């Protein structure tokens, strides 16, 4: 399908994306944090027990949320592929609390990793990574789900937050 400028248009009934944006954004964030830490080093903080506890808590919580999200999709026999077509609208398990547990988990995991590594750049780059996820993956996936599941998705969307709050 082409738009008026003869450019390909994504058919949201078929799939939400052509590119695997989440792993690309994760890799870009790690690479940028590493490169920036070498080019423009920022001060490191003390890695005392509070810092370690916060980092571990964020990392463990993030991994747990992401794994719960993935397992829920796998058990339901629907795709975890960000370019794949959803076979079923998930509304149970972790999906009762957040519409995007794998992305929320990824953001928390990266924040925790940044704290544990004492990498100010990684902690700072979590914000643009989350924005990138929202615009390049989440919004497109939401459009796909709305086309595929109509009012059922709109009702779910109205009752469950995108992340964990009214974002």
Buried (B, 14 or more C-beta within 10 A) or exposed (E): EEEEEEEEEBEBEEBBBEEEBBEBBBEBBBEBBEEBBEEEEEEEEEEEEEBEEBBEEBBEBBBBBBBBBBEBBEEBEBBEEBBBBBEEBBBEBBBEEBBBBBBBBBBBBBBBBBBBBBBBBBBBBBEEBBEBBBEBBBEBBBBBBBBBBEEEBEEBBEEBBBBEEEE
